[in-house]
Amino acid sequence: MTGLSGSVSPDRRRFLTAGAAVLGAAASAQLWLPGAARAAEAPLPDGVFSLGIASGDPLPDGIVLWTRLAPDPLNGGGMPDRTVSVEWEIAADERFRARVRRGVAQARPELGHSVHVDVRGLRPGRTYWFRFRAGGQLSPVGRTRTAPHPASSGGRLRMALASCQNWQHGWFTPYADMLDQDPDVVLFVGDYIYESTPSSTGVRRHEGTGEPYTLAQYRNRYAQYRADPDLAAMHAGAPWVVSFDDHEVDNDFAGEIPQDPDKQSPDAFVARLTAAYQAYYEHMPVRASAIPNGPSIRMHRRLEFGRLARLNVLDTRQFRSDQATTQQGAQDPSLTMLGAAQKAWLLDGLRRSPARWNLIGSQIMMAETDLQVGEGKLWYYDAWDGYQAERNALMRELKQVRNPVVLSGDRHLTMISDLKEDYADPRSDVVGAEFVGTSISSSGDQDQAAFRKEWDPRMPDNPHWKLLDAHRGYHLFDIRRDGIDAQVRVVDTVRRPTATASTLARLRVEAGRPGVETV
């Protein structure tokens, strides 16, 4: 793959298989901490790096490195109740002969012995390798990449879009293919875990005995998901930019309102939010700005990839009004998806953007989905269709924005659409494009014939839809100044640990021409 730096990268699939060899070769290597400091550390249980490693939120000069020490991952982690020193190292080569930064971080019990190292002083548009050591144990080796120089305007950015990985619905096989495709960055837009109860009929069974509510229960659920080998390999293979949707907490929650307020009191749900957000931070490669403050967490943020692309990552859960229940309610101008502050932040970032491409990571679908065949409308109220006044105002704003493209999830379907200025008027202007990525595993191996029978009749009522499909997989984008070439990558099954991947469709967004076309 030729990235923004123009260098050719090696095969990332070597990481997990090479991890054991690296561990053995490093057993006699000199530790990074002084001998006296090492001697003061009490021994740790074996297997502290069972949850793997990750990197995220690339900057031109920095990257976040992540791990969490958890020798007994499904039982609270299994670490002693004390702070543990964790050495980290980042190098310009995978053998760590050209080390560029190293240091010591503190894994604290109050944060689940997670480690978030915000490394700075790196060079833009470069590939780096990283690893950790704790208690004489060495982590697998990870590979990451910084964002290009702020003034860089050419080259190519390869981005993968993923969402919705339900452990019980299948194996996370699309990540094996994603790793082979060698993206510069992975954008994950929500439903990293599912809070559902264990099911005896699933492909795999959730741990525990019910839904998670406490911090310990959420930690165990994340630990189980991190055990998927393809997910672990992809985290070690490229930096991720993450956000959450609803299932990281509670299905269809809105702000501090649960899906079932008759069963979860306000105080109980605030406690659940507090636990869920802390567990989310503990398991994601994000900066300290995302450390939760009780039942709130700052996740909307902006990342720059030179002057080629600006990525605005939204939070469509914490600040939204409660969902409408009627068509009239969905059109209520007082309802908000983003909240006033986040909306102002987004609009300012779009209006002032110097980037060629203005990307918006939205957890839920922005284009209209009219479920009613024939006359009338029927909408999903949890999506942007349930907040139409704010959505329509945003569509008018996008008309003035250079090359806007929305990247979404949630639906467990590939739904690729033109964004329209006014969905009530099919003749209104196209203002942008939206790619709703299919799920990694959620909904499992769907019956394709049944899907087409249900959804094809809706196509005439949604003329802005360009592609609709129900296979599992992800989307892959090659972003250049003149256009975005997109692939819908799918797998033949998630019911087995291995699968065959293929390109279902190719699409293109031309710079200066709103909308998307199939190739």
Phi, psi and omega in degrees: 000130175267110183270194183294334179277347181086000180273157180260126185269152175282173182289121183286345184291353179287343192300307184291320180291329180278345186302316181295320180295320178296318180300316180292319181293332184269357186300326180260005181288156179292130177290155185280330179282152173301151183302320180297321180292322179294321182295331182285341181279125175291152181301147177254155175299157177292152174081033184292339181258034182296335182269002175080200184221166180199167172221161183194173177046064184293139172244168176300330182240010186203168180203152174264128175254137186228145162202168173220127180283121185202081180292338176234074196296327184271006179228051176086352179114321175080015179270151173296154184277068178203161176286138183237134176282131180236121178275142178230156184209139177228138188222163179273358178219156186285348175266000176062034174275336180245070181288137182245332177210147171201160182185192182231129175247160181252120175269110188257141182297329182292344174245031175065023184057033173276157181230127175233106181256118179265090185280132176235175180081018178270170180265145183289149175062032183242153174267137179225158175243148183215160178199167179234161172217137177212132178057033181079001179259138183253137179283168166299167178266135177248160179234134182219181184207136176278161175288159180291169178302142182305332181269356182289132182235354182251205178075200182223138171248121177258117184237136174254141179246125182222158177191165165060083179238097180267116183305318186284340182273347178162174175283156184270052186297333179301335181292333178297318177289321178302319179298319178296330181280350168059058178288153174286330182204149176248126174257116179248119191253021168133160183065056176290319171238168171240138185270008185291160182286160177299142180235132179283349182260359181284164174298319173228158187251134175297147175289170176080192183240354181194198176289151174282139175230327183263166178300316180298321180291319177294321177300317180296322180293316177298319180299320178298315181296323179295345180282348178296125188295324181287324174296315179299318181294321180290324175297325179280351188258343183196156176288146179247148167242118191241153167213167181246158172246232186264323190288348171293346178233288187199136185307128172059027177289158180223112182062243177250026180248118180283173178291337183228071183299343176285345181248341179237112181293160178305316180294318181295321182287326174299319177296322179293316176302316180301315179293316183295317181292323178294316179297323178298311179301317183299336186249005183242145179277074182236163183282171181297341176298343180263006175298125186293152171246085184062234183274030176218151181211139180269110181239340177285133187198172186230134176235141183249136174242074187061212174264010178281313186212139170245130181248116176260113182263119184269163169238105184257020180243312191289330190249004184281153168290160176298148186296145173291163178235358180221164177297321178297319179296323180296339181261007180294120182292347179278345181285142179228142173268321190259337190080154187299315185293314181293323179297316178297321178298316181295311183297321177297318180294327178285317183292325185263005188292133173270001190278153175292319181240132178247103185263141177235119175270108182243130183295331186235162187295136181263321178293159182289142168238103177267109183277346183277121176281125181089211185297148177090176181229147173216124189238160164278117184282344179282339180272185180299339176299336179277359182225057195291324181298315180290320178298314182293324176296321177294322178299321178294324177294319182298336179298336181260002186261143178286119171048064178278136177223126180259134180241118190229178178216218170081321193282344187063022179223154164277118178226104184249127193220157160281141171270130186250146178298323182212108183288346175285345181236100182301342181271358182292164186293147168279129184247350182180193180228151175227134173247110171267109183287145175290177182274158171291313179215343186299136187080356172062203179279099184285154173285107186293323179295318178294322177299311181297322180296324181282319192262330181302322178297343180274348183302315181298334179275355179228067186294348178280346177289132178254334180205137180222128183203156186238020174280158175277151180159218183198173177247146182234130184237131169253110187257120176231173183299324186273346181174172175245120174263121185246144174237137169265106182263129184230159176243157184281342179197153168238012179274353178232160182291346178232154183208165175257129183255155178204168175267114180285321183202156173238138181224165181216141171246119180273136175300134178081001180230097184302144178107179185225146180231144173284150181253000000 
